[in-house]
Amino acid sequence: MDDLHSLMQQAQLIYRAHFPMETNFERALFFSWGCTIGDCVFCYMSTQPAGKKPTETKRSISSIFAESLLVKHLHWDVGFVTGGIGVLKPDELEFLLKGIYEIVGEKLWLSVGPIPKPLLERYLPYIKGIVGSTETVNPVLHKKVCPSKPLAPYEKMFELSKQYSLKRAMTFIVGMGETHEDFPLLVDFIKKHDIHKIHLYGLIPTKGTIYEHTPPPTKEEQAWWIAQLRIAVPTLDIQAGIWDDRAESVSFFLQAGANSISKFQAVKFFGSEVCRQIVAEAKNAGRTFSGNLLTMPSVDWDAEIERLSFSGELKVEIRKKLDVYLKQMGKHGAKHINRVVLVND
Ligand code: SF4
């Protein structure tokens, strides 16, 4: 523990030298809950019934656009647009990216598996970077946890992305069986592909997977990977994934050098004690929390939807979905306000 403490102190100094003392919540926008790969042994999507076609697990466009509006007005960061590999046709994905880009007003990160060159070129107007869901870089472990999702096509995509000045991000899940001896492999991978950002999750022991009864990694273990990465790659954007039962880890992860937090079900728990704890944890770590997890935003939603270029029919559907989300967000007693405030106020 003493070793971790001094590691985190070193990581904290490096963080302060390269980044402002701010943090935020990053929301990933999902478009499906099924996947044509479907056999990564830790993944919820691998537990879906075999008879269910992945293409029938698409979320409605209106729901994704409604959530995008929320993300914008709650001042969260958009993590990435993602969903099961092979679920959306290129036309559908392009429409989705174009729409989210219009709503949030900035280019997006995209995580949909290895993307071939013609499609990468097609999505370029709407994306700033690509994410490889690499999960682990230990070759033996990778083969076991992602039997049908090899690393090589991701590595090819990372190299291709350099031709288009796109940024590169990867995912890494702590707790699936990697050891500290794997750390140099991870750093080599990051440096080899000039990775800008890493999503560092702790394993969620998902029901129906082989990890169902595996304890999740301790906060010390996840923090060890964050701190080591901050020291080894000082300018890397490090996202720490948390779940609703891990809010008490937030200050620990930020002190270990994470930039922001992600993964947490922020709409479901909006305004709840968990959100209050996350904001307090950020403050304890000396960070200003720039997004809003606590207070219902005062927005003329009709006007916001009306100004979008979508069909009238889609706008009606977006409004309906938005109402469902707003109702959900109000469940924990979040108050309405008439101005945008920093949640540290
Ligand atoms: S490719 Fe991604 S979404 Fe599909 S099963 Fe594997 S981890 Fe899950």
Boltz pocket constraint, residues with backbone or C-beta under 6 A from the ligand:
constraints:
  - pocket:
      binder: B
      contacts: [[A, 34], [A, 35], [A, 36], [A, 37], [A, 38], [A, 39], [A, 40], [A, 43], [A, 44], [A, 45], [A, 46], [A, 83], [A, 84], [A, 85], [A, 133], [A, 149]]
      max_distance: 6.0
